[in-house]
């Protein structure tokens, strides 16, 4: 660690004692000008001994306890984890790669060396289920029951992975939706775009449909995802029917309730022209009920022979079980 001046050490101790704390509050506590505080904060941030949280104008500073200084990528397991792991603390702080995995092991009192090998081998085994970066869920959609109106359904990653918790894409979807963070959603778009382009080419997709949101948000996940994907395709529109009491799919635990919800609250304008195969995109698929019901409504107005493919960023590991968080 680089040498710190006496005043920088005072700022650091104040942050350790009172953090998370704002710069204006530090100025008052230490009786130092705000300009001087900013100078010391800049130095401490560069040394990575503190971190900045919150968003302008409410920015806070806290001690950096992420273990980033001790996270060394030393072998093939570390390299794999560095690319495929995100840890989110109970306070909502995100740490990527080996440093994040170390924090997860520390929190759960697991042996890092042992767990990283189990985790990597588990991920590698799941990779064998993929073809062109995608997992097919056709055999397990609707838990293998009911009539299917999708020709196939795919997702890029499982949402959860055993006791390890959320996968990398699972974390990004969860944080992107819960925090309405456009940057994370655009990161997802970049990660999944090659696989989606592969689907478009394979199935000769000419039309695209994004699943409509149930809840109004300032930042709508799929709207931002659409901007990030930049797919030059015409769009088929499905809309969510407004009701006095909105019941999100994620709150319904039974498959039959999810099917009823999708049947009665999603509408597709029958006057839309369908002259090509269609890709329906969602953020997370549990039972697959929503994608299947949208496909059913599109089939009513589509010519025979039209293929309808479903895609979601993440899917359930347990046979398309319910994903209630997103």
N, C-alpha and C positions, 0 to 999 in steps of 0.2 A: 504494500500500500504506500502511496506517495505521502511525503511529509506534509502535515497540516500546520497552519499557523495557529497561534493561541486563540484568535477570534473564530477561526473556522472550527476549532474543537469546541468552543462555546456554543456555536450554532448547532453542531452535531449533537452535543449533549442535550440541548434544549429540544431538539427534534426527538431524541430518544426518550426524553422525559414526558413531553406533551404531545408527540405526534399521534395521528396525522395532524399537522398544523399548517396554517396559511402563512405566507410571507409577511403579511401585515401584522399578524399576531406575533411572529418572531421578532419583528422590529420593536414592538412594544415591550415584549418580555425582556429583551436584551438591551433595550434603550439604544439601539443603533439605527442609523438611517436606512430607509428601504432600499436605496441604491446600493449600500454596502451589503445588505442582506442578500440582494439578488446576485451580487458578485460572488459571495461565498457559496450560495446555493448552486450557482453554475459550476464552481470548482468541485463541490461535493458530488454533484450529479455526474460530472465527467469521471470522477474516481469510482463511481458506482457504489458508494457507501450509503447513499440515500436514493429514494425514488420519488417520482412525481405521480400523484393520482388525482382523480377528479377531472373536471373539464372547466375551461374558461367560462365565467370569471371566478369560479370556485375551485381553485387549484390548491392541493394540499401536498405536504412533504412528509415522508416517513422514512424510517430506517429500512434499508434494503436487506432483507433476511432471506433472500432467494437462493443462497448457496452458489450463485453464478461464478463466484471467484474460485470455488473448489470443484466445479463440474468440469471434468476433463474427459474428452472423447478419446478413449484409449483403445477400443477394439471394435470388432464388427457389430457386436450387440449394441454398444454405445452409439455407433453411427446410425444404426437402424432406428433407435429410440430418438435420436436427435431430429430425425426427419418425420417421425410418426407419433409423437406424444405431446400432449398439452395437459398441464395440471392447473386446476382452478381451486384456489384456497377457499375456505368457508367465508372469507371476506370478499371474495370475488376477484382476487388478484390472479392473473394468468402468467404462468411460467412455462416456457416451451422446452422440449428436448430433455436431455439428460438431467439438467438442473431441476426440471419439473418432476421427473421420475424420482429423483433423490428426495425431493420434498414429500412426495406421496409415500414413499417408503418410510421416511422419518415420522410422518404423521401416524401411520398405521403400525409402526414398530416392526417393519419387515426388513429382511436382509437384502440390501440393494443388489449385490452380486447374484444372489439366487433368483430374485424376482425378475431381474432384467432378462435373464435367459429364458425363464418361463414365458414372459410376456412376448419376447421376440419370436419364439418358436410357435406360440399361439397365433400371432399375427401371420406368420409365414404359412401356417396350416390353413388359415382362412383365405389367404391369397390364392390358394389352389382352387378355391371355389369360383374365383373370378375368371371371366373370359373377356378380353379386351377392356380390363379395368372395371367390369360390372358383375354384379351378382344377380342372377335371375331368381325371381320369387314366384314364378307362375304356378309351381306345384303346391305352394303353401299359402297363396293369397286366399283370403276369407277362411283361413284354417283348413283349406282343402274342401270347403263346402260351398254350395250355392252355384248359381249360373255365372259364368265368366263372360264379360263383354270386352275384356282386354285380350289382345292377341298375345301379349307378354307384358311383364312388369320387371323393372330393373331398379337397383339402387347401387350407389357407389361404395357404401360402407355400412357396417352395422352401427347402430346407435350406441349400444353398450357391448362390453366384452367381459363377460364373467365378473369376477370380483374386482377387476381392474377399473371398472366404471366406464365412463364414456370414451369412445375412440376419439381420434383427432377431429374428424369431421363431425362426430357427435357433439363434441365440446363447442366447435365453431357454430353449429346450427343452434345449439342451446343458448349460447351467449349472444349470437347475432339476433335471435328473436327476443330473448328476455331483456337485453339491454338496448335493443333497437340500434345496434352498432353497424352502420353502413360499411365501414372499412372491413369488418370481419365477413360480412355477407359478400362483398366484392372479392375477398380472398377465396371464399368458397367457390364463387363463379370461375375463378382462374383455375382452381384445382379440378373441377368437374367438367370443364368445357371440352377437353379432348375426348372424354368418354361420350358426351352428348353428341358431339360432331360425328363420332363413330356410329351412334344409333341412327342419326339422320341419314348418313350415307348407306348404311346397311338396309334400312327399311324404306328408303326413298321417301323420307318425310318431307311434306310440303306445307303442312299446317301445324301450328303449335297452340297449345291451350295451357294456361296457368291456372291452377286451382285457386278459386277466390277466397279471400280471408273471411273469417267469421267475426273477428273483432277489429274495430277501427283503431289503427295505430298511426302515429306520426310517421314512422318509418315502417313500411310494409315489406316484409322479408322478400316475397316473390317479385315485387316490383323492382327492388334493388337488384335482385338476382338477374332479372330479365335485362336490366341495363348492363350488368357486368358480362353477361353471356354474349350480347350483341349478335343474336341469331337473325339472319336476314330472311325471315319467314313470315308469311301472313298468319294472322292470329284468329283462332276460334275463341269466342268469349263465353265463359260460364260465369254466372253471377250468384251471389248468396242472397236468398230471399230474406228481406228484413222482417223480423218478428218482434213483438213486444219484449219477449224474453229470449235472448240469444243463448243457445246451448252449444258451446264449443265441442267438437268431436273428442278432444282430449279428456273431457270430463266424463265421458261415457265408458263404462267398464265392460259392457256386454257387446258382443259382436252384432247381435240383432238390433240393438239400439243404435249402433253406429250406422248400420245400413238404413234404418228408418230415417235417421237424421239426414243422411246424404240424399235420400230419395225425396224428402219433403222440403229441404231448405236450399237445394241447388237447382238452378234453372238454366236451360240452354235455349237461346232464341232459335226457333225452327226455321227462320227465314235466312239463316246464314248458309252461304254456298260452300259445299264440301266437295272438293274435286281431287283430293290427294290424301295420302296416308297422314295420320295425325300422331303427334307426341304430346302427352299430357304430363305436365311437370308439377311436382309438389316438393315440399321441404322435407317432410318425414312421413314414412308410411308404417303404420302399425298393422291393422287388419287388411288394409288395401280397399276398404269399403268406399271411401270417397272417390278414389281413382276409378274404381269399377262402376260406380253409379254415374259418374260423369260420362264414362264410355258408353254406358247403356243409353243415356239421353242423346248422345251424339249418333249412336247407331240408328235411332229412329228417323233421323233426317239425312243419313249418309247413304250413298249408293252401295249396292252389294259389292263385296270384294275389297272395300276400304279396310286397311289395317289400322288398329289403334293400339299404340304402345304407351305404357305408363312408366314414369320414371320419378324417383324421389332421391334426394341427396343421401338420406340414411334410412335404414329399415330395421325392423326388429330382428334380434338374433333368435328368439324363441318362436319360430314358426309364425311370424307376423302377429305377434302378441300386441297388446295395446301399449303405445308410447304416450304416456299421460303428460309428460313435462312440456312437450312441444306440439 
